[in-house]
Amino acid sequence: MIDEWAEDRPKWEQIAEVIRARIADGTYPARSRVPSVQQIVTETGVAVDTAQKVLANLREEGAIYTVRGLGSFVTDPSDGA
């Protein structure tokens, strides 16, 4: 997911940026699942709290929504969300 960390920015911000870019370029299309907390931890080596902050930030922005027990998904702009 990230090959090299920028020292001047928090890791959660950098991971969120990667996911945002993947949403924008269609890698994660509307209504598709984004990486889970555990996948982010495994792929990046960050702590669980950091991975949770990534998803919380993307939810706050409206980029994703979470369905308990199913995961987090890309918001579909046509849903009016």
N, C-alpha and C positions, 0 to 999 in steps of 0.2 A: 504494500500500500504506500509506504513512504520509505524511500531509500536512505535519505539523510535528513536529520532534524535541523531546522533553523534554530539557532540558539536564542534569537531575539524574540521569539513568539512561543506561547504555550503550546504544548503538544496537542491538546484537545482542539485548539483553533486550527492547527495544521491538518489534523485528521478530518475535521468538519469541512475544511476547504476542499479536500480531496473528494469527499462524498458529494458536496455541492457541485463540483466540476463534473462528476460522473452523472449526476442528475441532469445537468445542463447539456451534456454531450450525448445523452440518451443511453448511456451504459446502464443506468437505472431508470427505466421509463416510468411513467405515471402508473401508480398502483403496484409497482414491483417491490419486492422486499429489498431492504438495505441490510448491510451487515448487522448482526446482533452484537450485543455487548461482548459476548464471549468470542465472536469472530474478530472483533476489533482488538481485543486483548491478545488473542493468538497471533494475529497478523502484524501487530505493531509492538507488542511487548509492554504496553502501558498498563497501568493499574485499572481495576474494575471501575473505581470511582471516576477515573479519567474518561473511560469509554462511555460511562453513563452520562457524563457531562456533555460529550459530543452529541449523543442522541437527544438529550434534553434541549440543547441549544438549537438543533435542527427542528425540533418540535415547536419551540418558542417562535422560531422564524416562520413556521408554517410550511416548511419544506417537506416534512414527513409527519405521519401520524402513527400512533402505536395502538395495536389491538392486543389487549392482555391475553397472553397464552399463544398468540400467533406471531407476533413480531412487529417490526416497524416497516412502514411502506411509504413510497413516494406519494405525496399529495397530487391529486389530479386537479389541475387548475379549472377544468370544465365542471367540477363538482361545486364550485363556488366557495371552496374552503379558503 
